[in-house]
Amino acid sequence: MPSIQPMLNQDKVSTLEAFADTIVPGAKRNDEDRAVAGVVPGPGAVAAGALELLRTAATGLSDSLDDFADALNAHARLHAAGEPAEPDPAVPPFVALSYAERTRLVTVLTAPGHPERDLWVSLALFSNMAFDTGAHLHTADAIAAGHPGLAALGFAPPSHDGQWRFAEFSYGRPLARLHPDTTPSGSLA
């Protein structure tokens, strides 16, 4: 089990969820959901576990998530200052942005030449990774639980013994003879 970092407060959770939803959008979880914009049907990065992945120490970002959320909200405040509508003070500034405005801001933050680009691209990559691979979960467990990204991609489940074999996609014959010094594990002796 991956190491999970300390909990974030709800404002920071919703800010990071809104960022992940901007990268891989999904359907709202309920009518009151503000973090997930709901611009597409079906699950997105948030439902696929983006925040859980970001919280794992293996990402190298988990200790900085508070700072990411604070910085994202600071950028959102500056971005919203040029907009005619006053942002909703009931939610964090990034969450208060419309999906279109979130997208515009993330485009600026991830653009070549932006001084913080590498940080925001990293956060975006992990949001994608949560959806595309369920990287924070064992693949067989994720498939068994119906992981939305793996299901959307049509990722095949393992065989009954937990191994992946793709007989229907193979050539149906060995492509080369095994080297005589090949061990049972497949390594050369």
N, C-alpha and C positions, 0 to 999 in steps of 0.2 A: 504494500500500500504506500503510495507516495506521501511524503511529509506535507501536511497542510499547515499553512501559516495562520497567525491569529485572525480573528474575525474583524471585518470592517464594519463601520456604522452604516445604517441603511442609506444615507445620502451617497456615500461613496460606492456602495454596492450598486445602487441604481445608476450612478454616473458611469461606472465601468460596464454595466449591462447595456446602457444606451450606446456606448462606444461599440461594443461587440455587435449589437443589433444593427448599427450603421454599416458594419463590415459585411455581416451575413444576416440580412433581415429575416424576421419571422413574424408569425401571428401573435397578437396580444394574448397574454395568459389569462386575462380577465378584463372586464370593462374599465376597471380602475388603473390598469397597467399604464404607466407613463414612460417607463424605461424602454419598453419594446413598442416601437411605433406602429406595428401592425400593417406595414405597407405591402406585405405579401401573405398569401395563405401558407399554412404549414409551418413547421418549426424552423428556427434559425440557430445562430450561434449560442444564444442564451439558453434555449431548450437543450442544446447539445452539450452544455456544460462548460462554456467559455470561462466563467468565473471560477469554477472548480479547477480547471486547468491552470489558470493564471495564479491561483493560490498555491499550487505545488511549487516546492523549492526548486525542482528541476528546471523550471523556466528561467531562473535567474532574475525574475522580475518581482517575485512574491513579496520581498521586503520593501519594495518601492510602490506598491499599489496605492497606498494612501497618498503618496506624492503625485502619482499619475492622475488620480481623481482630482486632487487639488489643482494641478496644472491644467487639466482639461476644463475644469470649471472656470479658472482664471481666463483661459483663452475664450471660452464661451461668453463670459461677461464682456470682454473686449469686442468680440464678434457681434453680440447683441446690441452693443452701444450704438452701432450704425443702423440699426433696424427701427422702423417706425413704431412697432408694437412693443409695449413694455413686457419684459419676461415675467413669467409666473413665479412669484416669490415662494410659493408653497413647495417647489421642487428645486433641486440643484440646477444651476444655470445651463449645463449641457443638456440635461433632461428636458428643460423648458423649451429648448429649440425645436422647431419642426424637423421632421426627417430631412427635408430638403436643405435646411440650414445646417443640420448636423453633418450632412454629406459635404456641403461646401466647406465647412470648417475642417473636417478630416482631410479633405483634398488639399487644403492649404498646409496643414500640419505634416502631411506625408509627401509634399512636393519636393523635388530636387532643389537643394539650396536652403531649405528651411533648417535652421540651426538645431532643432530637436527632431529632425526627420527620423533618424535611426531609432529613437525611442518609440515613436508612434508607429513606425512600420513594424517594429517588434511586437507591439501590442496587437496590431492588426493581424500579423501572421499567426499569433497564438489564437486569435478569435477564429480565423479560418481553420487552423489545425484542430480545434475542438470540434468543429462541424465535420470536417473532411475525414478525420481519423479517430476521433475520440481518444486522443493521445493520453489522457489522464486515466484511462480505463484499460483493463485487459481486453483485447479485441473480442475474444469469445464471449466474455461477460457482457460487453457492450452490445454485441449482436443479439444475445439472448434477452437482454433488457429492451430491445427495440430502439437502440440509439438512432436518433432521427437522421443524422448525417450519413451514417453507414447504410441505413435503410434507403435513403434517397439516392445514394450512389449505387445501390444494388450489390453491396459487398456480400459475397457468398459466405454462408456459415461454414464452420469447420465440419469435418466428417465426425462420425459418432465417437471416434477416439480422440477428438480434439485437434487433429492435424488437418491442414488444408491440402487437399489434393484436387487437381483440376483435370480429370481424365478426359472430359469432353473438349478441353482446350489444348490437349497435348498432341504430339505427333503420333502417339500410340506405339512408339518403338524407341529404343535407346538411340540417341543421336551419335554416340561414340562408345567404343569399348572402354570399360574402366581400366585405369592404369593398374598394373599388377601390384603396386605398393599401396593401393588405396585401402584404408582401414574401414571397418564396419561403419564408423561415423561419417565417412566420406572424405576424410582428410588423407593427405599423402603421408606415409610413414617416413 
